[in-house]
Amino acid sequence: MSVTIFRAPLRRAARRLGQVAALTALLSCIAAPSAQAVNPADPAKTLRYVFPAAETGFDPAIGRDLYSAHVVQSVFETLYTYDYMARPATLMPLTAEALPEMSADGLTYTIRLKKGIYFYPDAAFNGKKRELTMADYVYSYKRLFDPKLASPHSWLFEGKIKGLDALAAQAKKIGSFDYDARVEGLELVDRYTLRLHLTQSDFNLGMILAHEPTSAVAREVIEKYRDAGGQVMGNPVGTGPYRLTEWVRGSKMVLEPNPEFRGSVWDFKAGTDPDDQRIVAQLKGKKMPQIGRIEIAVMVEDQSRWLAFQDDQVDLFQLEGPLAPKAMTGGKLRPEIAAKGVQLSRIVDPEMSYFYWNMKDPVVGGFAKDKIALRRAISMAHNVQEDIDIVWNGEAVALPYPIPPGVVGYDPDFKSSIAYDPVAANLLLDKFGYKKGKDGWRTLPDGKPLEITYSARADSTGQLQLELWRKTYTSIGIRMKGDRLVFSELLKAEKNCQLQSRTAPWIADYPDGDNFMQLWYGPNTGQNNNGCAQIPEYDKLYAASQKLQAGPERDLLYHKMTRIMEVYSAQKMGYARYRNMLAQPRVLGYKKHPILHAEWMYIDIEKRK
């Protein structure tokens, strides 16, 4: 099932404050907090889940991997979230009372918080619960700018909130961040009201405030566990439906109900998917969450995950491309699998997997003509469709454009200027002095040996990627060194511009093209700019694009930016993968959401006999 996502109706809803009925419809999916919160989750209901790679930790300001985000979304809460059933993805309040109230000039947003939401009891609160206030969100947003924290998510607010960048700059000078300093753009009107003053209009603000790095954390918790030896990542204390009760790093996580969670009543509406009516019938009117225990295991090898699912040791898991033939044919479940009652939820992920070369690397980086020619030749020699067929068993669609299907700004008609042509790639290398020796391997123009390192995850998929890229490099006479790293180490090295080349996947934080075009913005180096590209022409256009609403004018800038990247060959666009989620028959109401990672607070499961 393909998914189309359009911009959430933030501006319309915010400007039409008199349309109470529209806001009421959005709010109907979340129940008002009761005076005495009673989490309805049933401890006798357990969902067993599996990660294909290890998590890194559960501090919203630090974690940047998909797997850690599952836990973060379960423990912490943002001001906004997305309707579980709506397609296109639709923004809705979570801890906020309603969608933001926006001023006519788009520079001021007023947000009101629901009352009676509590952090669950923790030693940081002397064993008591503590009410969530807007001061917690202000503190959490400031944390993203603390230089000592080096958050990979500061780009979400950089240059947008008045006074916040200046506070970070001051912290760098004096060596400490003043969390008590007044920031003009973060105005606490009262305990439950926050007014944001922006430096320029930001039409994605609501979606940014639904992204898990903007979750509310408690200052008392951060300071207690930071002082206890930097254990913040392993002691998440939030207001969400679950709390982390067990963590064996890289192996096992257990989530159990947050006793202070207010709960909600499942009242989402069916969409156009024919299967939606079945889901509504299964869940409508139930108090959520229903599932009382989430057990997450880390299984790096594909075959281990598949065998565990077949042996009924796993209730819900992602069937990645290498495993697809085990259970699927032609995009559907094999008859013998479907006969067992196994369920399939299939979408094209709002993601882009792209190939990059480190622009700071002395061998493959830089703007000299011979370096550009080297990167372009490698791009021309790599067969993306072969990558899809061999590594992912056809479970992906090629992407010549950096914005994937289902995300605002996607252009299905875009044609890349870099075609697959290994013959021309060899001629290009010949022209720029990368000569072949008697052994058939090329040297650098100065005669020194040429070898390029490609890094991949230390699993079976990573091994396939290494083999395919070795074929690419061999076809143009370049030696390739394979480097297999565990997922967390890959991310760490990437952030520090230490990898020479890699296939990097990026799944949407929010369903707008800006979330993808920022991947090559120079100031985002050290955060999301994995190839460490700093191209002035690109940066200028990206800064201009942020001032525009989605539409033809912004699309034109995105096209220009993409062509600039092709000229310098800083990266090569790859593909968007299908996400095939398999669920056991006992799982009720599951539907893969394009943006939310952890859907278990919206589904149910039958008790095991």
C-alpha positions in Angstrom: 0.0 0.0 0.0 1.4 3.3 -1.0 0.9 6.3 1.2 0.5 9.9 0.2 1.2 12.6 2.8 0.5 16.3 2.5 1.2 19.2 4.8 -0.8 19.0 7.9 -3.5 21.8 8.0 -1.6 23.9 10.6 -1.9 27.3 9.0 -5.6 27.0 8.1 -6.6 25.6 11.5 -4.5 28.2 13.3 -5.9 31.1 11.4 -9.5 30.0 11.6 -9.7 30.0 15.3 -13.4 30.5 15.1 -14.0 27.1 13.5 -14.5 25.3 16.8 -16.0 22.3 15.1 -12.9 21.6 13.1 -10.7 21.7 16.2 -13.2 19.6 18.1 -12.9 16.9 15.5 -9.2 16.8 15.8 -9.3 16.7 19.6 -11.9 13.9 19.7 -9.2 11.3 19.4 -7.6 12.2 22.7 -9.6 12.1 26.0 -9.3 14.9 28.5 -7.1 14.0 31.5 -9.1 12.7 34.4 -8.6 13.9 38.0 -7.1 10.6 38.9 -5.2 9.1 36.1 -5.6 5.4 35.7 -3.6 3.8 32.9 -6.0 1.3 31.3 -3.2 -0.9 30.0 -3.7 -4.6 30.8 -0.6 -6.2 32.4 -1.7 -9.6 31.0 -1.3 -8.3 27.5 2.3 -8.5 26.1 3.5 -7.4 22.7 6.9 -8.9 21.6 8.8 -6.7 19.2 12.2 -6.9 17.5 14.8 -4.3 16.4 17.2 -5.2 13.5 19.9 -3.0 15.0 20.9 -1.9 18.5 19.5 1.2 20.1 21.8 4.0 21.3 19.8 5.5 24.3 16.7 7.4 25.3 17.5 11.0 25.8 15.3 12.8 23.3 18.0 15.5 22.8 20.7 13.0 22.0 19.3 9.9 20.3 19.2 10.0 16.5 18.4 6.5 15.5 15.0 5.0 14.5 15.2 2.3 17.1 15.8 4.5 20.1 13.0 6.7 18.8 10.5 3.8 19.4 11.2 4.0 23.1 11.4 7.8 23.2 7.9 8.1 21.7 6.6 5.7 24.2 8.0 7.3 27.3 8.0 11.0 26.5 5.4 13.3 24.9 5.6 16.2 22.4 3.0 19.0 22.2 1.7 17.5 19.0 1.4 14.1 17.2 -0.3 12.6 14.2 -3.7 11.0 13.8 -3.2 7.3 13.8 -5.5 6.5 10.9 -5.6 9.6 8.8 -3.8 9.5 5.4 -2.5 11.9 4.4 -0.8 12.3 7.8 -2.7 14.9 9.9 -1.3 16.8 12.8 -3.2 16.8 16.0 -2.7 17.9 19.7 -1.0 15.5 22.2 -0.2 17.4 25.3 -1.4 20.7 23.8 -5.0 21.7 24.1 -5.3 22.6 20.4 -3.3 23.4 17.3 -1.2 26.6 17.7 -2.7 30.0 17.4 -0.7 31.8 14.8 -0.4 35.6 14.3 -1.2 37.1 10.9 2.4 37.6 10.1 3.3 34.0 11.0 5.9 35.2 13.5 4.1 34.4 16.8 2.6 31.1 17.9 0.6 30.7 21.1 0.3 27.2 22.5 -1.8 26.1 25.5 -1.0 23.0 27.5 -3.6 20.5 28.9 -3.7 20.6 32.7 -3.3 17.5 34.9 -0.5 15.7 33.0 2.1 14.1 35.2 5.6 12.8 35.1 5.5 9.4 36.8 7.0 9.2 40.3 10.8 9.1 40.4 13.6 9.6 42.9 14.3 13.0 41.1 10.9 14.1 42.5 11.4 12.5 45.9 9.4 9.5 44.8 6.4 11.6 43.9 4.7 12.5 40.6 5.2 16.0 39.2 2.9 17.9 36.9 4.0 18.8 33.4 4.2 22.5 32.7 5.3 24.7 29.7 8.5 25.4 31.6 9.5 21.8 30.9 9.2 22.3 27.2 11.2 25.6 27.4 13.9 23.7 29.3 13.8 20.9 26.7 14.1 23.2 23.8 17.1 25.0 25.4 18.8 21.7 25.9 19.1 21.3 22.2 21.4 24.3 22.1 23.6 23.5 25.0 27.1 23.2 23.4 28.2 20.6 26.0 25.3 18.4 25.0 26.2 18.7 21.2 22.6 17.7 20.3 22.2 16.5 16.7 18.8 18.2 16.7 19.6 21.9 17.2 18.9 22.4 13.5 15.2 22.1 14.3 15.3 25.6 15.9 18.5 27.2 14.7 17.9 30.7 13.4 14.2 30.5 14.1 13.5 31.4 17.8 14.5 34.9 18.9 17.4 34.9 21.3 18.1 31.2 21.4 21.1 31.2 19.0 22.5 34.1 21.0 22.2 32.2 24.2 24.1 29.2 22.6 26.8 31.6 21.3 27.3 33.0 24.8 27.5 29.5 26.3 30.3 28.7 23.9 32.3 31.8 25.0 31.9 31.3 28.8 31.9 27.5 28.8 28.5 27.0 30.4 24.9 27.2 29.3 22.5 29.4 31.4 19.3 27.5 31.5 17.7 30.2 33.7 18.4 33.0 31.2 15.4 34.7 29.6 15.0 34.0 25.9 12.8 36.5 24.0 11.4 33.9 21.7 10.4 31.5 24.5 7.8 33.5 26.4 6.1 31.8 29.3 2.8 33.6 29.5 1.7 31.4 32.5 2.2 27.9 33.8 0.3 26.4 30.9 0.8 28.9 28.0 3.9 29.3 25.8 4.3 32.0 23.2 7.0 31.4 20.6 8.4 34.5 18.8 10.2 33.6 15.6 12.8 35.4 13.6 11.0 34.4 10.4 7.8 32.5 9.5 8.2 28.7 9.9 5.3 26.9 8.3 6.5 23.5 9.6 6.5 24.5 13.2 3.6 22.3 14.3 5.3 19.3 12.7 8.6 20.1 14.3 6.9 20.2 17.7 5.6 16.7 17.0 9.1 15.4 16.4 10.4 13.4 19.4 13.6 15.5 20.1 11.2 18.3 21.2 9.6 16.0 23.9 9.3 17.4 27.4 11.9 16.2 29.9 12.1 17.3 33.5 15.1 19.4 34.6 15.2 17.6 38.0 15.6 14.2 36.2 18.3 15.4 33.9 20.3 17.0 36.6 20.0 14.1 39.0 21.1 11.4 36.5 23.7 13.6 34.8 25.3 14.2 38.2 25.1 10.5 38.9 27.6 9.7 36.2 26.0 10.6 32.9 23.1 8.1 33.1 20.5 10.3 31.5 20.2 8.0 28.4 19.3 5.1 30.5 16.8 6.8 32.9 14.0 8.2 30.8 11.3 9.7 32.9 8.4 11.1 30.9 4.6 11.6 30.8 3.9 9.1 28.1 1.9 5.8 28.3 5.0 3.7 29.1 8.1 3.6 31.3 11.3 1.7 30.7 11.6 -0.9 33.4 14.4 -3.0 31.9 17.3 -2.3 29.6 20.1 -4.6 28.6 22.0 -2.5 26.1 22.0 -3.8 22.6 19.9 -6.8 23.6 16.6 -6.2 25.4 14.2 -3.5 26.5 11.0 -3.8 28.5 8.2 -1.1 28.6 5.5 -1.2 31.2 2.6 1.2 31.9 3.2 4.6 33.3 0.7 4.6 36.3 0.1 8.4 35.9 -0.8 8.3 32.2 -4.2 9.9 31.6 -5.2 7.4 28.9 -7.4 8.1 25.9 -10.4 6.6 24.1 -9.8 5.2 20.6 -12.0 7.2 18.3 -10.1 7.5 15.0 -12.0 7.6 11.7 -11.6 5.1 8.9 -9.7 6.4 5.8 -9.8 5.2 2.2 -7.9 1.9 2.9 -10.5 -0.9 2.5 -9.0 -2.5 5.7 -9.7 0.6 7.8 -13.3 -0.5 8.7 -12.0 -3.7 10.2 -9.6 -1.8 12.4 -12.3 0.7 13.5 -14.5 -2.2 14.4 -11.8 -3.8 16.5 -10.8 -0.8 18.4 -13.4 2.0 18.5 -14.4 3.0 22.0 -11.6 1.1 23.8 -9.6 2.9 26.4 -5.9 3.2 25.3 -3.3 1.9 25.7 -4.5 -1.7 26.0 -1.1 -3.4 25.9 0.5 -3.7 29.3 4.0 -4.9 28.5 6.2 -4.3 25.5 9.2 -6.7 25.2 11.8 -5.6 22.6 14.6 -7.8 21.5 17.6 -6.9 19.3 18.2 -9.4 16.6 20.8 -8.2 14.0 20.6 -11.2 11.7 17.7 -11.4 9.3 17.3 -15.2 9.6 17.1 -15.0 13.4 14.2 -12.5 13.2 12.3 -14.6 10.7 12.7 -17.8 12.6 11.6 -16.1 15.8 8.4 -14.8 14.1 7.7 -18.3 12.6 8.2 -19.8 16.0 5.7 -17.4 17.5 8.3 -15.7 19.7 7.7 -12.3 18.0 4.3 -10.6 17.5 5.2 -7.7 15.3 8.3 -7.1 13.2 9.7 -5.5 10.0 10.3 -7.8 7.1 13.2 -6.1 5.5 14.0 -6.6 1.8 16.4 -9.5 2.2 13.7 -11.5 4.0 10.8 -10.5 1.7 10.8 -13.7 -0.4 10.3 -15.8 2.7 6.8 -14.4 3.2 5.8 -12.4 0.1 5.4 -12.6 -3.6 4.3 -9.8 -5.8 3.9 -7.4 -2.9 1.5 -9.7 -1.1 1.7 -12.5 1.5 2.3 -15.9 0.2 -0.9 -18.0 0.4 0.6 -20.4 3.0 1.6 -17.5 5.2 -1.8 -15.7 4.8 -3.6 -19.0 5.7 -2.0 -18.8 9.1 -3.7 -15.5 9.8 -0.5 -13.5 9.5 -1.2 -9.8 8.7 0.8 -7.5 6.4 0.9 -3.7 6.6 2.9 -2.4 3.6 3.8 1.1 2.7 6.6 2.9 0.8 8.4 4.6 3.6 8.8 8.4 3.5 12.5 7.8 3.4 15.5 8.2 1.1 18.6 6.0 1.1 21.4 7.8 -0.6 25.1 7.3 -1.3 27.5 9.9 -0.1 31.2 10.7 -0.1 32.8 12.7 2.7 33.4 16.1 1.2 36.1 16.8 3.9 38.1 13.6 3.0 41.4 14.3 1.3 40.9 11.5 -1.3 37.2 11.8 -2.3 36.3 15.3 -0.9 36.9 18.8 -2.1 36.0 20.9 -5.1 38.9 20.4 -7.4 37.9 19.3 -10.8 39.6 15.9 -10.5 37.8 15.2 -7.2 34.4 16.1 -8.7 35.2 13.9 -11.6 36.1 11.0 -9.3 32.8 11.2 -7.4 30.8 11.6 -10.6 32.5 8.6 -12.2 31.6 6.5 -9.2 28.0 7.7 -9.3 27.8 6.8 -13.0 29.3 3.3 -12.3 26.8 2.3 -9.6 23.6 0.6 -10.7 20.8 1.7 -8.3 18.3 -0.8 -9.7 20.8 -3.6 -9.2 21.2 -2.4 -5.6 17.5 -2.6 -5.1 17.2 -6.0 -6.7 20.1 -7.7 -4.9 20.3 -6.0 -1.5 16.6 -5.4 -1.0 15.0 -8.1 -3.3 13.2 -5.5 -5.2 11.6 -4.1 -2.1 12.3 -0.4 -2.9 11.7 2.2 -5.6 14.5 4.2 -7.2 14.6 7.9 -6.3 16.4 10.3 -8.7 15.1 13.2 -6.5 16.0 13.8 -2.9 12.4 14.1 -1.7 10.6 10.7 -1.6 7.0 9.8 -2.6 4.4 10.8 0.0 6.3 13.9 1.2 5.4 17.4 0.3 7.7 18.6 -2.6 8.2 15.2 -4.2 8.6 15.4 -8.0 7.8 12.1 -9.9 8.9 13.6 -13.2 12.4 14.7 -12.2 15.3 13.3 -14.3 18.8 13.0 -12.9 21.7 14.3 -15.0 23.8 11.4 -13.8 22.9 8.3 -15.7 24.2 4.7 -15.1 27.1 4.5 -17.6 30.2 2.6 -16.5 31.9 3.0 -19.9 31.6 6.8 -19.7 32.7 6.6 -16.0 36.0 4.9 -17.0 36.6 7.5 -19.8 36.0 10.3 -17.3 38.6 8.9 -14.9 41.1 8.5 -17.8 40.6 12.2 -18.7 41.3 13.5 -15.2 44.5 11.5 -14.7 43.3 8.5 -12.7 45.6 6.1 -14.6 45.5 2.3 -14.5 48.7 0.5 -13.6 49.8 -2.9 -14.9 47.8 -4.5 -12.2 44.6 -2.9 -13.6 44.0 -0.7 -10.6 43.9 3.1 -10.9 46.1 5.6 -9.0 45.5 9.2 -8.0 46.5 11.8 -10.5 49.8 12.3 -8.5 50.6 8.6 -8.9 49.8 7.6 -5.3 47.7 4.5 -4.7 43.9 5.0 -4.8 41.7 3.1 -2.4 38.3 4.1 -1.1 36.7 2.7 2.1 33.0 1.9 2.0 31.3 1.5 5.5 28.3 -0.6 6.2 26.4 -2.2 9.1 27.9 -5.4 10.5 25.0 -7.6 9.4 24.0 -9.7 6.4 22.5 -6.6 4.6 25.7 -4.7 5.2 27.7 -7.6 3.7 25.5 -7.5 0.5 26.1 -3.8 0.2 29.8 -4.2 0.6 29.8 -6.9 -2.2 27.8 -4.8 -4.6 29.8 -1.6 -4.1 33.0 -3.6 -4.5 31.6 -4.7 -7.9 31.0 -1.0 -8.7 34.5 0.1 -7.8 36.1 -2.8 -9.6 34.2 -1.9 -12.8 36.1 1.4 -12.9 39.4 0.0 -11.6 39.3 1.4 -8.1 40.3 -0.6 -5.0 37.7 -0.7 -2.3 38.2 -1.5 1.4 35.1 -2.8 3.2 34.5 -1.6 6.8 31.7 -3.2 8.8 30.6 -1.4 12.0 27.8 -1.8 14.5 25.0 0.6 13.9 25.8 2.9 16.8 29.4 3.2 15.8 28.4 4.1 12.2 26.2 6.9 13.5 28.9 8.3 15.8 31.6 8.2 13.0 29.2 9.8 10.6 28.4 12.7 12.9 32.1 13.4 13.3 32.8 13.3 9.5 35.0 10.2 9.9 33.5 7.9 7.2 34.7 8.1 3.7 31.5 6.7 2.0 28.3 4.9 3.0 24.7 4.3 2.0 22.8 6.4 4.4 19.1 6.0 5.1 16.9 8.9 6.2 13.3 8.5 7.2 11.1 11.6 7.5 11.0 13.4 10.9 8.1 15.2 9.5 6.3 14.9 6.1 7.8 17.9 4.3 10.6 18.3 1.7 12.5 20.6 4.0 13.3 17.6 6.2 15.2 16.1 3.3 16.8 19.1 1.7 18.4 20.1 5.1 20.6 17.0 4.8 23.1 18.8 2.7 22.9 22.2 4.4 26.4 23.2 5.4 25.6 24.4 9.0 24.0 20.9 9.6 27.4 19.3 9.4 27.9 17.3 12.6 24.1 16.8 12.9 22.4 15.4 9.8 24.8 16.4 7.0 26.5 13.0 6.8 28.7 13.8 3.8 29.8 17.0 5.5 29.0 19.0 2.3 29.4 22.8 2.6 28.5 24.3 -0.8 27.8 28.0 -0.6 25.4 28.1 -3.6 23.3 25.3 -2.0 23.3 26.9 1.5 22.1 30.2 0.1 19.2 28.6 -1.7 18.3 26.4 1.3 18.2 29.5 3.6 15.9 31.2 1.1 13.6 28.1 0.8 12.9 28.1 4.5 11.1 31.5 4.2 8.7 30.0 1.7 5.5 28.0 2.0 5.3 24.7 0.0 4.5 25.5 -3.6 5.9 26.2 -7.0 8.3 28.9 -5.8 9.9 26.6 -3.2 9.9 23.7 -5.6 11.9 25.7 -8.1 14.6 26.3 -5.4 14.6 22.6 -4.5 15.2 21.7 -8.2 18.1 24.2 -8.4 19.6 22.8 -5.1 19.4 19.3 -6.5 21.1 20.2 -9.7 23.9 21.9 -7.7 24.4 18.7 -5.8 24.6 16.8 -9.0 27.2 19.2 -10.4 29.5 18.6 -7.5 28.5 15.0 -7.1 28.6 15.2 -3.4 26.1 12.3 -3.2 24.0 10.0 -5.4 20.3 9.5 -4.9 19.3 6.0 -4.2 15.9 4.6 -3.3 12.9 4.5 -0.9 12.3 1.1 0.7 9.0 -0.6 1.2 8.2 -1.1 4.9 6.6 -4.5 5.3 5.3 -5.1 8.8 4.2 -8.6 9.7 1.8 -9.1 12.7 0.6 -12.3 14.3 -3.1 -13.0 14.1 -3.6 -12.0 17.8 -2.5 -8.4 17.0 -5.5 -6.1 16.7 -5.8 -2.9 14.7 -2.2 -2.5 13.5 -1.6 -0.2 10.6 1.9 1.1 9.8 2.0 4.9 10.2 4.3 6.8 7.9 5.7 9.1 10.6 4.9 7.5 14.0 7.4 4.8 14.9 5.8 3.1 17.9 2.1 2.3 17.2 1.6 0.0 20.1 -0.2 2.7 22.2 -2.9 2.7 19.5 -3.4 -1.1 19.0 -4.5 -4.1 21.0 -3.5 -7.8 21.3 -5.4 -10.8 22.4 -4.2 -12.5 25.6 -2.2 -15.7 25.1 -3.9 -18.8 26.4 
